[in-house]
Amino acid sequence: MLYPVILAGGSGTRLWPLSRKSKPKQVQPFIDKESLILKTYKRLRRGFEAKQIYVVTNENQLESIKKELKVLPAENYLLEPVKRNTGPAFALAATYLLQKDKDGIIVLINTDHYVKNETEFVRVLKLSEKTVVKYPDHLVLVGINPTYAETGYGYIKMGSQKTKFGKDEVFNVEGFKEKPDFKTAQKYLRSWEYLWNPTWVMGRCDTYLSLYKKYQSKSYKNLEKIQKAIGTRNEKIVLKREFQAIEPISIDYAILEKNKKMLVIPADLGVWADIGHWRTVKDILSFRENDNVVKGQHIAHDSQGNLIYSLTGKLVATAGVKNMIIVETEDAILVCPKERAQDVKKIVEELEKRGMKKYL
C-alpha cells in the first residue's frame, strides 16, 4: 500500500510576516481561503483514503495542524521531537510505517506546492507506485516538465528510458542540477532532458531505510534504537533522545545525490509552483505580470505588478508603486521589491539576532 507522508514541520520564513512560528505557512491561506496543508490533504484525498495519509510535524505545530485536518486520524500524526530536516523526517516516517506494513511504499509530499491539475497529480503518483512495485530496489521521483526558464528550482537530468506503461515513459535519473543562472535555465528549457525537481520521492520503506543505513550509517543507528522502542513504554523517551542525536540533513544530500538506483517520471500538471516566497504567491494569482494582486482594501494610482495583502482591514493606497510586495498584519508591515522576495528570510534572521521574539 502507498502511504503519502506530508512533511509539515517547516517555518516558512520567506513568507513572513504572515508565516510565524506559532502559525507557520502550512496552516495559513495564501492562495484562497484554505490553508496550504488543507489544500495538500484534499489533493491527496482525491486518490487515497484518510488512513493512508500521514503527517510529520512537531509538538509546537500539532494543534494548529489538527484544526485544519479535523478528519485525519490521531494515529496518523508522527511527531519529531526536534527539527532535523527532510532526510531524517522521511526516515522516521519510513521506520514507523515499516512496523505497520512490511511491504509499505512511502512518498514524500510537501505542504507548500501549488498544483493546478490535481487529477493528473494523483494519476502520476499511482503510476509511480506501479513503478516501485516493478523495481522495488529503486527510488522513483516525479519531475515537472518546465514551462519557463526558472532559476529558483533544482532540476533533474533524465538519462535513458527504463520502462514504459502505455504512453507513460519512465527514465533513469542521470543526475541533479542546482538552481541555475538564467542562461543555463534557458538551455534546460530547450532540452527535453531536464525537469523541475519538486522532491516527490517514492520508494519502499525498507528500501529507503537500507539507503539510509548505507549513506547515513551513524544516524541509522539512532533510527534502529527508535525502531526497537516502538510500542514499548519507553518509546517517547527513546524517540526524543535518539532523534535529536541524528544529523540534520536534507533528503537530497542524505540520499538522492548519492544513490544510483533512481527513476523519474515526467509530469505535466498544468501549473506547478513551490510556494516558497511572496513572489510565487503573486505569480500564481495574477493572470498577467502587470496585474495587482490584492487581498483586502486597496486604492491604486499608477501602480502595477504589486502584491498587496492587508489582513487587518486597513486601506492600503499606492501611487506610482510598481512590482512591490506589501504585506500588512496586526503587528508588522513588509515592503520589498518583488525580485527581492527571497531576502525576507534575512529579516527573520535579523529579528532572531535582536531577540525580537514577539515578531517571530
C-alpha positions in Angstrom: 0.0 0.0 0.0 1.1 3.5 -0.7 1.4 6.0 2.2 1.7 9.7 1.3 3.6 11.4 4.0 3.1 15.2 4.3 6.1 16.9 5.8 4.7 19.8 7.8 7.4 20.9 10.2 8.8 23.9 8.3 8.7 27.6 9.5 8.3 29.4 6.1 10.5 32.4 7.0 10.3 33.8 3.4 6.6 34.2 3.9 6.9 36.4 7.0 5.0 38.4 8.5 2.0 36.1 7.8 4.0 32.9 8.5 5.1 32.8 12.2 6.5 30.1 14.5 3.1 29.8 16.2 1.2 29.7 12.9 3.6 28.8 10.1 2.9 28.9 6.4 1.3 25.4 6.2 -1.7 26.5 8.3 -2.1 29.9 6.5 -4.2 30.7 3.5 -2.1 32.2 0.7 -3.9 31.3 -2.5 -7.5 31.3 -1.4 -9.4 30.8 1.9 -8.0 27.3 2.5 -4.6 26.7 4.3 -1.8 25.1 2.3 -1.9 21.9 4.4 -5.7 21.5 3.9 -5.3 22.0 0.1 -2.5 19.4 0.1 -4.6 16.9 2.1 -7.7 17.4 -0.1 -5.5 16.9 -3.2 -4.3 13.6 -1.8 -7.8 12.5 -0.8 -8.8 12.5 -4.5 -6.8 9.3 -4.8 -6.2 7.9 -1.3 -8.1 7.0 1.9 -7.6 9.1 5.0 -6.0 6.2 6.8 -3.2 6.1 4.2 -2.2 9.7 4.7 0.4 10.6 7.4 1.7 14.0 8.6 5.1 14.5 10.1 5.3 17.6 12.3 6.3 18.7 15.8 4.6 19.4 19.1 4.6 23.2 18.6 2.6 22.9 15.3 0.5 19.9 16.1 -2.6 21.6 17.4 -2.8 24.2 14.6 -2.5 21.4 12.0 -5.1 19.3 13.7 -7.5 22.3 13.5 -7.0 22.2 9.7 -7.2 18.4 9.2 -10.1 17.6 11.5 -10.8 14.2 9.8 -7.3 12.9 9.9 -7.0 10.0 12.4 -4.9 10.9 15.5 -2.6 7.9 15.0 -1.6 9.3 11.6 0.5 12.1 13.1 4.2 11.4 13.6 5.9 13.8 15.8 9.5 14.9 15.5 11.0 15.9 18.9 13.3 18.4 17.2 13.7 19.6 13.6 16.2 17.6 11.6 15.4 18.5 8.0 13.7 16.3 5.4 16.2 13.3 5.3 15.6 12.3 9.0 11.9 13.2 8.9 11.3 10.9 6.0 13.4 8.2 7.6 11.4 8.5 10.8 8.1 8.1 8.8 9.6 5.0 7.0 10.6 3.5 10.3 7.1 3.7 11.8 5.3 2.7 8.6 7.6 -0.4 8.1 6.3 -1.6 11.5 2.8 -1.2 10.2 3.3 -2.7 6.7 6.4 -4.7 5.8 5.7 -4.1 2.1 4.7 -0.4 2.6 5.6 2.2 0.0 6.1 5.8 1.1 6.0 9.1 -0.9 7.2 12.4 0.4 4.8 15.3 -0.1 5.5 18.9 0.8 2.8 21.3 2.0 3.8 24.3 0.1 3.2 23.2 -3.5 0.5 24.5 -5.9 -0.8 22.0 -8.4 -3.4 23.0 -11.0 -4.2 19.6 -12.5 -4.9 17.6 -9.4 -6.4 14.6 -11.3 -3.1 14.2 -13.2 -1.1 14.6 -9.9 -3.0 11.6 -8.4 -2.5 9.6 -11.6 1.2 10.2 -11.7 1.5 9.1 -8.0 -0.3 5.9 -8.9 2.0 5.4 -11.8 5.0 5.9 -9.6 3.6 3.3 -7.2 3.3 0.8 -10.1 7.0 1.6 -11.0 8.2 1.0 -7.4 6.4 -2.4 -7.4 8.2 -3.3 -10.7 11.6 -2.0 -9.4 11.5 -2.4 -5.6 15.2 -1.6 -5.1 14.8 1.8 -6.8 13.5 5.2 -5.6 11.1 6.8 -8.0 10.9 10.6 -8.4 8.3 12.8 -10.2 9.8 15.6 -12.3 7.8 18.5 -13.6 8.1 19.5 -17.3 9.4 23.1 -17.1 7.3 25.8 -18.7 9.7 28.7 -18.5 13.4 29.3 -17.5 13.1 29.2 -13.7 16.3 29.9 -11.7 14.8 29.2 -8.3 14.3 25.4 -8.7 16.6 22.5 -8.7 16.5 20.2 -11.8 16.6 16.5 -12.5 18.5 15.4 -15.6 16.9 12.4 -17.3 19.0 9.5 -18.7 18.0 6.6 -20.8 14.4 5.2 -20.8 14.0 2.4 -18.3 10.4 1.2 -19.0 7.0 2.2 -20.3 3.4 2.0 -19.0 1.3 2.6 -22.1 2.2 6.1 -23.3 4.0 7.0 -20.0 7.8 6.7 -20.1 10.0 6.1 -17.1 13.6 7.3 -17.2 16.8 6.6 -15.3 18.0 9.6 -13.3 21.3 10.8 -14.7 21.9 13.5 -12.1 20.7 16.6 -10.3 21.4 20.2 -11.1 21.4 23.0 -8.5 19.5 26.2 -9.1 20.9 27.5 -12.4 21.6 31.0 -13.6 19.2 32.4 -16.2 21.3 31.4 -19.3 21.6 27.8 -18.0 17.9 27.7 -17.2 17.1 28.7 -20.8 19.3 25.9 -22.0 17.5 23.4 -19.7 14.1 24.7 -21.0 15.1 24.0 -24.6 16.3 20.4 -23.8 13.9 17.5 -23.2 16.3 16.1 -20.6 15.7 18.5 -17.7 12.8 18.5 -15.3 12.0 20.7 -12.3 12.6 18.8 -9.1 9.7 19.1 -6.6 11.3 16.4 -4.4 8.4 14.0 -4.6 10.3 10.9 -3.6 8.7 7.4 -3.6 10.0 4.0 -2.5 9.5 1.0 -0.3 10.0 1.8 3.3 12.7 -0.9 3.7 14.5 0.3 0.5 14.7 3.9 1.8 15.9 2.7 5.2 18.5 0.5 3.6 19.8 3.5 1.7 19.9 5.5 5.0 21.9 2.7 6.5 24.3 2.8 3.6 24.8 6.6 3.3 24.0 7.8 6.8 25.3 4.9 8.9 25.8 6.9 12.1 22.3 8.3 12.1 20.8 4.9 11.1 22.0 3.5 14.5 19.8 6.0 16.2 16.9 5.0 14.0 17.4 1.4 14.9 17.0 2.2 18.6 13.8 4.1 17.8 12.5 1.2 15.8 13.2 -1.2 18.7 11.3 1.1 21.1 8.1 1.4 19.1 5.2 0.1 21.0 7.1 0.0 24.4 6.5 2.2 27.4 9.9 3.8 26.7 9.0 4.8 23.1 8.7 8.6 23.7 11.9 8.8 25.8 13.9 6.8 23.3 12.5 8.8 20.3 13.4 12.1 22.0 16.9 11.0 22.9 17.8 9.3 19.7 16.2 11.6 17.2 17.9 14.7 18.5 21.3 12.9 18.0 20.6 12.4 14.3 22.5 14.8 11.9 20.2 17.4 10.3 20.4 16.9 6.6 18.1 17.3 3.6 16.9 14.2 1.7 18.8 15.5 -1.4 22.2 15.5 0.3 21.4 12.4 2.6 20.3 10.0 -0.2 19.3 11.3 -3.6 22.7 12.7 -4.7 24.5 9.6 -3.6 22.1 6.8 -4.8 22.4 5.4 -8.3 19.2 3.4 -8.5 16.7 6.1 -9.2 14.0 6.6 -11.8 12.0 9.6 -12.8 8.5 10.1 -14.4 8.0 13.4 -16.2 4.7 15.1 -15.3 2.6 17.9 -16.9 0.4 19.3 -14.2 -0.8 22.4 -16.0 0.7 24.8 -13.4 3.0 23.7 -10.6 4.8 26.0 -8.2 6.7 25.8 -4.9 5.1 28.5 -2.7 8.4 29.4 -1.1 8.1 33.2 -1.0 5.7 36.1 -1.7 6.7 36.4 -5.4 5.4 32.9 -6.0 2.0 33.8 -4.5 1.9 36.9 -6.8 2.8 34.8 -9.9 0.1 32.1 -9.1 -2.7 34.6 -8.5 -2.0 37.0 -11.4 -3.2 36.5 -15.0 -0.7 39.0 -16.3 2.6 40.2 -14.8 1.4 43.8 -14.5 -1.8 42.8 -12.6 -2.1 44.0 -9.0 -3.0 41.1 -6.7 -4.9 42.4 -3.7 -6.2 40.8 -0.5 -8.1 43.5 1.5 -8.8 47.1 0.5 -6.6 48.9 -2.0 -6.7 52.1 -4.0 -4.1 52.4 -6.7 -2.9 55.3 -8.8 -0.4 54.4 -11.5 0.6 51.2 -9.6 1.1 47.9 -11.4 2.5 44.4 -10.8 2.1 44.6 -7.0 1.1 42.0 -4.4 -0.8 43.7 -1.6 -2.1 41.7 1.4 -3.8 43.8 4.1 -5.0 41.4 6.7 -6.3 44.0 9.3 -9.0 45.7 7.2 -6.9 48.9 6.8 -7.0 50.6 3.4 -3.7 50.4 1.5 -3.2 53.2 -1.0 -0.4 53.2 -3.6 0.8 55.9 -6.0 3.5 55.2 -8.6 4.3 51.9 -6.9 5.4 49.0 -9.3 6.4 45.4 -8.8 6.4 45.6 -5.0 5.3 43.2 -2.2 3.3 44.9 0.6 2.0 42.7 3.4 0.3 44.2 6.5 -0.6 42.3 9.6 -1.7 43.4 13.1 1.9 44.0 14.3 4.1 44.2 11.2 4.4 45.6 7.7 6.6 44.1 5.0 7.6 46.2 1.9 10.1 44.8 -0.6 10.6 44.7 -4.4 9.2 41.6 -6.0 12.6 40.4 -7.2 14.0 40.6 -3.6 11.3 38.2 -2.2 14.0 35.6 -1.2 15.5 38.2 1.2 12.5 38.2 3.5 14.3 35.3 5.2 17.1 37.7 6.2 14.6 39.9 8.0 13.5 36.9 10.1 17.2 36.1 10.8 17.7 39.8 12.0 14.7 39.5 14.3 16.1 36.4 15.8 19.5 38.1 16.3 17.9 41.1 18.0 15.8 38.8 20.2 12.5 40.3 18.9 10.5 37.2 19.7 7.1 38.8 19.6 7.5 39.2 15.8 8.6 35.7 15.2 
